[in-house]
């Protein structure tokens, strides 16, 4: 049975997270952070500092002095953009009062495409990202058209990513406002990036703010 799940777009206008790859730069709004989820109050044993450092070391960690938070992004995303490839990559913004788990949907290609929706099919399940703002253009350095959207995922939506990871095939169809479409099959690297971010997120929920702060500070660039 095929089901469709609608993801909500992140609210704009609070603080900016900048993503760079070669000549491509895009400003994306970061959200007001939710309180730590109830899952953080479980009785699971807290991860060790070594476990957290091993998980966080897989990402590019940067500290934003203006917001007092950390950006955690996957190096696979940067490599994907450098190859002019589409991608669905997770991104976290962490502050003392909460964690925002986001998904960046990036189109890159030879034709202009202003994203209207992104339909992700994982085996028999379909997930629809409806985009309500446009950001894109032609990147001279990379020599391609691009567009991207940033979504904040709820706790339930984060758990649905396991369905992507367990699916035999995952395909995203970028649909432009002018009807242009582009298909993208998640690569092994893209799946790995999602798995690593979900793993780190779950470890954070079982740790303390002080423990994470110390390790993220040591890794921040």
C-alpha beads as a LAMMPS data file, in Angstrom:
LAMMPS data file: protein, C-alpha beads

221 atoms
220 bonds

1 atom types
1 bond types

-500.0 500.0 xlo xhi
-500.0 500.0 ylo yhi
-500.0 500.0 zlo zhi

Masses

1 110.0

Atoms # bond

1 1 1 0.000 0.000 0.000
2 1 1 1.332 3.403 -0.934
3 1 1 0.984 6.154 1.642
4 1 1 1.749 9.852 1.291
5 1 1 3.167 11.927 4.128
6 1 1 3.412 15.689 3.953
7 1 1 6.460 17.374 5.414
8 1 1 6.248 20.963 6.629
9 1 1 8.693 23.628 5.607
10 1 1 10.840 25.398 8.129
11 1 1 9.622 28.859 9.251
12 1 1 11.834 31.622 7.878
13 1 1 13.253 34.753 9.429
14 1 1 14.897 33.741 12.702
15 1 1 18.576 33.073 12.107
16 1 1 20.624 32.238 9.036
17 1 1 22.708 29.141 8.371
18 1 1 25.060 29.480 5.427
19 1 1 26.091 26.495 3.312
20 1 1 29.056 26.803 0.964
21 1 1 30.365 24.546 -1.775
22 1 1 32.826 25.923 -4.310
23 1 1 31.134 28.989 -5.759
24 1 1 27.669 27.933 -4.580
25 1 1 26.340 29.683 -1.490
26 1 1 22.818 29.616 -0.098
27 1 1 21.310 31.258 2.970
28 1 1 18.724 29.121 4.738
29 1 1 16.660 30.146 7.748
30 1 1 17.195 28.192 10.945
31 1 1 14.207 27.509 13.196
32 1 1 13.207 28.439 16.685
33 1 1 14.362 25.385 18.562
34 1 1 11.863 23.075 20.242
35 1 1 12.305 21.919 23.799
36 1 1 14.257 18.695 24.163
37 1 1 11.961 15.812 23.152
38 1 1 10.500 13.503 25.772
39 1 1 12.779 10.785 24.429
40 1 1 15.659 12.581 26.135
41 1 1 14.108 11.679 29.486
42 1 1 14.402 7.929 28.994
43 1 1 16.375 5.777 31.383
44 1 1 18.811 4.669 28.680
45 1 1 22.443 4.786 29.753
46 1 1 24.166 7.993 28.758
47 1 1 26.700 7.644 25.938
48 1 1 30.350 8.057 26.795
49 1 1 32.360 11.067 25.670
50 1 1 34.205 8.766 23.274
51 1 1 30.939 7.630 21.672
52 1 1 29.731 11.194 21.211
53 1 1 33.050 12.388 19.826
54 1 1 33.161 9.494 17.356
55 1 1 29.632 10.342 16.175
56 1 1 30.164 14.118 15.953
57 1 1 33.553 13.752 14.255
58 1 1 31.792 12.512 11.127
59 1 1 30.388 16.028 10.543
60 1 1 31.587 19.509 9.817
61 1 1 30.922 21.324 13.099
62 1 1 30.817 25.116 13.167
63 1 1 29.910 27.470 16.007
64 1 1 27.654 30.467 15.395
65 1 1 28.580 33.169 17.894
66 1 1 25.503 35.260 17.102
67 1 1 23.015 32.496 17.952
68 1 1 25.208 30.611 20.402
69 1 1 24.630 27.314 18.625
70 1 1 26.404 24.661 16.578
71 1 1 25.796 23.690 12.953
72 1 1 26.390 20.027 12.143
73 1 1 26.516 19.191 8.442
74 1 1 27.626 16.143 6.489
75 1 1 30.796 16.327 4.372
76 1 1 28.977 14.049 1.907
77 1 1 26.631 16.924 1.169
78 1 1 29.517 19.170 0.188
79 1 1 31.009 16.438 -1.986
80 1 1 27.640 15.861 -3.665
81 1 1 27.209 19.538 -4.513
82 1 1 30.749 19.714 -5.857
83 1 1 29.816 16.898 -8.266
84 1 1 26.724 18.857 -9.396
85 1 1 24.516 16.139 -7.952
86 1 1 21.089 16.360 -6.364
87 1 1 20.862 15.246 -2.751
88 1 1 18.723 14.838 0.373
89 1 1 20.989 15.580 3.289
90 1 1 20.330 16.012 7.023
91 1 1 21.585 18.986 8.986
92 1 1 21.347 19.771 12.708
93 1 1 21.369 23.063 14.545
94 1 1 22.060 22.622 18.261
95 1 1 21.606 25.089 21.109
96 1 1 21.426 24.645 24.871
97 1 1 17.622 24.633 24.782
98 1 1 17.066 22.156 21.981
99 1 1 17.947 20.458 18.705
100 1 1 16.579 21.216 15.242
101 1 1 16.882 18.232 12.891
102 1 1 16.554 19.449 9.314
103 1 1 16.605 17.997 5.826
104 1 1 18.175 19.924 2.948
105 1 1 16.741 19.068 -0.473
106 1 1 19.155 20.154 -3.193
107 1 1 18.626 20.156 -6.929
108 1 1 21.596 20.579 -9.279
109 1 1 21.437 20.090 -13.015
110 1 1 21.730 21.388 -16.543
111 1 1 18.220 22.856 -16.639
112 1 1 16.568 25.532 -14.529
113 1 1 14.211 24.087 -11.922
114 1 1 12.539 26.127 -9.174
115 1 1 11.389 23.457 -6.727
116 1 1 7.642 23.206 -6.131
117 1 1 7.560 19.733 -4.562
118 1 1 9.913 16.845 -3.934
119 1 1 8.283 13.410 -3.940
120 1 1 10.380 10.757 -2.225
121 1 1 9.447 7.122 -2.813
122 1 1 10.892 4.459 -0.505
123 1 1 9.613 1.096 -1.700
124 1 1 5.802 1.428 -1.266
125 1 1 5.799 4.632 0.786
126 1 1 5.768 8.148 -0.621
127 1 1 6.755 11.316 1.213
128 1 1 5.876 14.715 -0.230
129 1 1 7.851 17.862 0.562
130 1 1 5.849 20.925 -0.490
131 1 1 8.043 23.997 -0.998
132 1 1 6.551 27.454 -0.536
133 1 1 9.591 29.633 -1.209
134 1 1 12.076 29.816 -4.035
135 1 1 15.836 29.960 -3.786
136 1 1 18.079 29.107 -6.656
137 1 1 19.854 30.278 -9.753
138 1 1 22.798 29.521 -11.976
139 1 1 26.184 28.980 -10.360
140 1 1 28.962 30.236 -12.618
141 1 1 31.765 28.384 -10.842
142 1 1 30.025 25.005 -10.896
143 1 1 28.452 25.600 -14.268
144 1 1 24.970 24.343 -13.358
145 1 1 21.515 25.391 -12.187
146 1 1 20.625 24.765 -8.558
147 1 1 17.799 25.181 -6.079
148 1 1 17.407 24.059 -2.485
149 1 1 14.872 23.888 0.326
150 1 1 15.323 23.355 4.065
151 1 1 12.738 21.488 6.167
152 1 1 12.570 20.959 9.912
153 1 1 11.499 17.422 10.815
154 1 1 9.360 16.518 13.811
155 1 1 10.232 13.550 16.028
156 1 1 7.824 11.331 14.072
157 1 1 9.290 12.442 10.759
158 1 1 12.821 11.690 11.954
159 1 1 11.710 8.146 12.792
160 1 1 10.374 7.765 9.246
161 1 1 13.918 8.136 7.930
162 1 1 14.471 4.565 9.103
163 1 1 12.054 3.536 6.351
164 1 1 14.342 5.192 3.816
165 1 1 17.369 3.426 5.232
166 1 1 15.651 0.033 5.210
167 1 1 14.112 0.431 1.746
168 1 1 15.611 -1.414 -1.202
169 1 1 15.440 1.741 -3.297
170 1 1 14.741 5.393 -2.564
171 1 1 14.030 7.841 -5.374
172 1 1 13.329 11.557 -5.171
173 1 1 11.555 13.408 -7.962
174 1 1 12.150 17.164 -7.973
175 1 1 9.157 18.911 -9.548
176 1 1 9.638 22.477 -10.765
177 1 1 7.050 25.242 -10.819
178 1 1 7.158 25.178 -14.606
179 1 1 6.572 21.417 -14.760
180 1 1 10.221 20.471 -15.201
181 1 1 11.171 17.284 -13.307
182 1 1 14.395 15.592 -12.305
183 1 1 14.741 12.155 -10.680
184 1 1 17.460 11.290 -8.180
185 1 1 18.143 7.877 -6.629
186 1 1 19.699 8.112 -3.170
187 1 1 23.322 7.037 -3.330
188 1 1 25.137 4.905 -0.787
189 1 1 26.872 8.076 0.429
190 1 1 23.552 9.865 0.853
191 1 1 22.132 6.984 2.892
192 1 1 25.277 6.941 5.038
193 1 1 24.928 10.664 5.743
194 1 1 21.338 10.164 6.903
195 1 1 22.266 7.192 9.095
196 1 1 25.151 9.057 10.731
197 1 1 23.002 12.099 11.529
198 1 1 20.164 9.999 12.971
199 1 1 22.662 8.075 15.110
200 1 1 24.192 11.299 16.449
201 1 1 20.745 12.759 17.139
202 1 1 19.701 9.715 19.175
203 1 1 22.933 9.866 21.176
204 1 1 22.269 13.519 21.953
205 1 1 18.846 12.666 23.347
206 1 1 20.474 10.343 25.892
207 1 1 23.229 12.772 26.894
208 1 1 23.401 16.033 28.809
209 1 1 23.728 19.544 27.415
210 1 1 27.041 20.009 29.228
211 1 1 28.471 16.794 27.797
212 1 1 27.544 17.708 24.218
213 1 1 28.684 21.323 24.599
214 1 1 32.170 20.281 25.635
215 1 1 32.647 17.876 22.727
216 1 1 31.108 20.133 20.076
217 1 1 33.310 22.998 21.277
218 1 1 36.407 20.840 20.835
219 1 1 35.379 19.977 17.258
220 1 1 34.048 23.345 16.107
221 1 1 35.876 25.123 13.300

Bonds

1 1 1 2
2 1 2 3
3 1 3 4
4 1 4 5
5 1 5 6
6 1 6 7
7 1 7 8
8 1 8 9
9 1 9 10
10 1 10 11
11 1 11 12
12 1 12 13
13 1 13 14
14 1 14 15
15 1 15 16
16 1 16 17
17 1 17 18
18 1 18 19
19 1 19 20
20 1 20 21
21 1 21 22
22 1 22 23
23 1 23 24
24 1 24 25
25 1 25 26
26 1 26 27
27 1 27 28
28 1 28 29
29 1 29 30
30 1 30 31
31 1 31 32
32 1 32 33
33 1 33 34
34 1 34 35
35 1 35 36
36 1 36 37
37 1 37 38
38 1 38 39
39 1 39 40
40 1 40 41
41 1 41 42
42 1 42 43
43 1 43 44
44 1 44 45
45 1 45 46
46 1 46 47
47 1 47 48
48 1 48 49
49 1 49 50
50 1 50 51
51 1 51 52
52 1 52 53
53 1 53 54
54 1 54 55
55 1 55 56
56 1 56 57
57 1 57 58
58 1 58 59
59 1 59 60
60 1 60 61
61 1 61 62
62 1 62 63
63 1 63 64
64 1 64 65
65 1 65 66
66 1 66 67
67 1 67 68
68 1 68 69
69 1 69 70
70 1 70 71
71 1 71 72
72 1 72 73
73 1 73 74
74 1 74 75
75 1 75 76
76 1 76 77
77 1 77 78
78 1 78 79
79 1 79 80
80 1 80 81
81 1 81 82
82 1 82 83
83 1 83 84
84 1 84 85
85 1 85 86
86 1 86 87
87 1 87 88
88 1 88 89
89 1 89 90
90 1 90 91
91 1 91 92
92 1 92 93
93 1 93 94
94 1 94 95
95 1 95 96
96 1 96 97
97 1 97 98
98 1 98 99
99 1 99 100
100 1 100 101
101 1 101 102
102 1 102 103
103 1 103 104
104 1 104 105
105 1 105 106
106 1 106 107
107 1 107 108
108 1 108 109
109 1 109 110
110 1 110 111
111 1 111 112
112 1 112 113
113 1 113 114
114 1 114 115
115 1 115 116
116 1 116 117
117 1 117 118
118 1 118 119
119 1 119 120
120 1 120 121
121 1 121 122
122 1 122 123
123 1 123 124
124 1 124 125
125 1 125 126
126 1 126 127
127 1 127 128
128 1 128 129
129 1 129 130
130 1 130 131
131 1 131 132
132 1 132 133
133 1 133 134
134 1 134 135
135 1 135 136
136 1 136 137
137 1 137 138
138 1 138 139
139 1 139 140
140 1 140 141
141 1 141 142
142 1 142 143
143 1 143 144
144 1 144 145
145 1 145 146
146 1 146 147
147 1 147 148
148 1 148 149
149 1 149 150
150 1 150 151
151 1 151 152
152 1 152 153
153 1 153 154
154 1 154 155
155 1 155 156
156 1 156 157
157 1 157 158
158 1 158 159
159 1 159 160
160 1 160 161
161 1 161 162
162 1 162 163
163 1 163 164
164 1 164 165
165 1 165 166
166 1 166 167
167 1 167 168
168 1 168 169
169 1 169 170
170 1 170 171
171 1 171 172
172 1 172 173
173 1 173 174
174 1 174 175
175 1 175 176
176 1 176 177
177 1 177 178
178 1 178 179
179 1 179 180
180 1 180 181
181 1 181 182
182 1 182 183
183 1 183 184
184 1 184 185
185 1 185 186
186 1 186 187
187 1 187 188
188 1 188 189
189 1 189 190
190 1 190 191
191 1 191 192
192 1 192 193
193 1 193 194
194 1 194 195
195 1 195 196
196 1 196 197
197 1 197 198
198 1 198 199
199 1 199 200
200 1 200 201
201 1 201 202
202 1 202 203
203 1 203 204
204 1 204 205
205 1 205 206
206 1 206 207
207 1 207 208
208 1 208 209
209 1 209 210
210 1 210 211
211 1 211 212
212 1 212 213
213 1 213 214
214 1 214 215
215 1 215 216
216 1 216 217
217 1 217 218
218 1 218 219
219 1 219 220
220 1 220 221
